[in-house]
Amino acid sequence: MVKRENKKKLNANFQKPLILLIVIIILTILQPSVFLTIDNFKGIMLSISIYGIMVCGTIFPILLGGIDLSVGATAAVSGACVVLTIIRFNYSTTGVILGILVGLAVGVGTGVIHGMIVANFKVPAFLITLATQNIIYGIAQLLTNNQVISCMKPKLFTFLGGGRLLGVPFSIYILIIIVITSYFVLNHTRLGRNIYAVGGNSEASDLSGINSKKIQLIAYAISGFTAALAGIVLASMNQQAIAKAAQGYENDVLTAIVVGGTSLMGGEGSLLGAVWGALLVGMIGNGLRLMGIPSTYHGVVKGIVIIIAVSADAYTRYKNSGLSKGKSTKRFARRANVENN
Amino acid sequence: MEAEKLLVMQNIQKSFNDVQVLKSVDLDINVGEVHALMGENGAGKSTLIKILTGVYPKDGGKIIYLGKEREINSRKDAANLGIGVIYQDFSLIPTLSVVQNIMLGKEKNKFGFLESKKMEQHVINLIKEYGFDINPHAIVETLSIAKRQTVEILKALCEESSLIIMDEPTASLSAKESESLFEIINRLRDKGVSILYISHRLEEVFRLADRLTVLRDGRKEAVVEKGEINPPDVIRLMIGKQLSEATASNALKKSTNEVVLKLENLCKKGLFNNVSFEVHKGEILGIGGLVGAGRTEVLRCIYGADPYDSGNIVFEGEPLPNVVNKTIQKGFGLIPEDRRNQGFVPLLSIEKNIVLTNFDKTSKNGVMNAKKEKKLGQEAVKDLDIRPNNPLIPVGNLSGGNQQKAVLGKWLCRDLKVLLIDEPTAGIDIGAKDEIYKIIENLAKDGVAVILVSSDLQELLRVSTRIVVMRKGKVFKEFASGRITQEDILMAASGIQEKEA
């Protein structure tokens, strides 16, 4: 039985790279001269760098069985905070540093508030973050006075999203650093272990001495932090602040995470899977653009791909887990309990 | 006078995986009587009920209902015959009203429109007919558990049930609520409805039942008429005299070691009252009693998982903080009652589950040490003989016994002082049970003070070195000397003081 399980796991491990490879091969055949080039790959990475950063943080509440729908709005507010602070401080270096700190603090603060409400009032995270999404978006509109505020200097600021290091856009370095950090936290720290435990069974975690409320608070704070960071990089990339800057980004973030095999029920999923999901979504968008398909159709194609990916994943998991069997065991367990009482 | 038979079950047999749970059970119920079904855990009561209600098919035997032999293959077949069941976990929809719940699936309509008034009237008539006290428009989730039970009973009556099965109906009711349930049961009987009543609480059974059938070990042991027999005799029938003596306890004794943990007048409103006892180093204190006697609640309060109202918990001479994390630091551990929901994280591996209570050993400044984790996992799998012996397998994929060993593994590598154990072997096969008992006994030998709550009397007698019995939230009796039997515990749990030596 152990052997069979290992085999299943092996298959599951191969499944993701395999799908990615197939997509790459298809796109290479369709666009032989353009797709498989370093420049195009950089383009893909650049296009996913913003929501890729968000993915690394938003996966935390999702692993807890929660969600964060406010990341797009949070990014916009942070971007506005940075730009406004820089302008206030007359485009000085101090302004940039202060602006970044303010932007990040706003993100973390928002996350802490989410975490407090979710943990203490037992409100579904979906509802809370849906509500705060509106509030934060409104604040972004107030801050920017609903106008585009451009900010093309200083260099220190524009470099974050627009600069290049060794020919590679700097935002890609930021993405890589965040991916590595998030991977390390989830897999090699006590916090990461606690996240998976609380997401898998919060009652058992509490009885093991884990403070599940604290863990929830931290998870939402991390999600807010990465959203803010992404917003700052985005503002720098666009050299402007605008309330609509990252509207709809939460969709891409959630898509990447869910396509990457993270369960919305919590307790199960991996950062590498989510990064894979982000790459897949980015590549499909890129391929569609290369083929000259009008952007009006992109949503439809993306949606179909997501449905296929998620259904295939859910179905294989259902078959592997023997859920139907599991269900009856659970029922059995309950009956056994009744008998024991 | 020969009473009219509503139900006759003859020579019912049932096996699961070659284990014969029901060897030969007969049961007959008269029209308009309250019939009690008694037996120890595992005697086959629940299996019999499930065969009667079509949950399990029977392997052999006959079911005669209202004079005809019947095949009951589904819940629906049973309902059509007029057999209604009041489940412990209620099958009501919390967001709907009483009327809507009762009429669920039986909605009356005209041209596709619901006839709300007609349905309402139907339910109101039913409530009046049986004299229930319930608001038909109340939303079910706003009702108390007792009222929900009333709704369940109404639902069964609405299906024109002639037999209503109640499985431990008073398990989660207060004394007052139980009283009104008894009234309802008496009224139902007067209206000619038969009740099959299953309960561990002897005093209830003796008050209500017209007759009772005792099952033991998958067989019908006896059928007893009201007034023919007294509680101690029924207990003897349930346990079986010889078996009872064969499984007498160890020689119980009061430990002379130092007192590790002391409870002084611990109270929690509605759950337990003035609970006081001491636990010595290296002893296994068994706590017996019926479900709902307050045993689990006391354990959880000691551990810090729940707050208590008044009283003191003293550990090694100092007051014990009421916070899980702090009690763990002081050397406490808990094997919780509901293994699957409270004991472990099913998706995580054995290793990672064990690490959950051992972050102080496996991490430094929040960063995990993979080598130490691995070592803990491997040691636990080896020491506890968890199978399959791979620490990377998710605990949810293990068998019940191995899951419980993994839960024990969370504590064994710690410097334990007090281990609180709640129903350690529920749903676990005999081989694994023995292994778990050995682990517990070895812990006690190493000086850990163990408190063991168990409804499995054989287990309690086998493992404990001293036993207290709780009843209705109070410590009712302590056994600290000699050998005692299951009978002694059951009598104490039922509130019967010894009448004979």
Interface residues (C-beta under 8 A of the other chain):
Chain A: M1 V2 E5 H188 T189 R190 L191 G192 R193 Y196 A197 G200 N201 E203 A204 S205 D206 L207 S208 G209 I210 N211 G267 E268 K330 A333 R334 R335 A336 N337 V338 E339 N340 N341
Chain B: N41 G42 K45 S46 T47 K50 Q88 D89 D167 E168 A171 H200 V291 Y303 A305 V324 N325 I328 L334 P336 D338 R340 N341 Q342 G343 F344 V345 P346 L347 L348 K352 V355 L356 T357 F359 S363 G366 V367 M368 A370 P388 N390 I393 N397 K410 E423 A426 G427 S455 D456
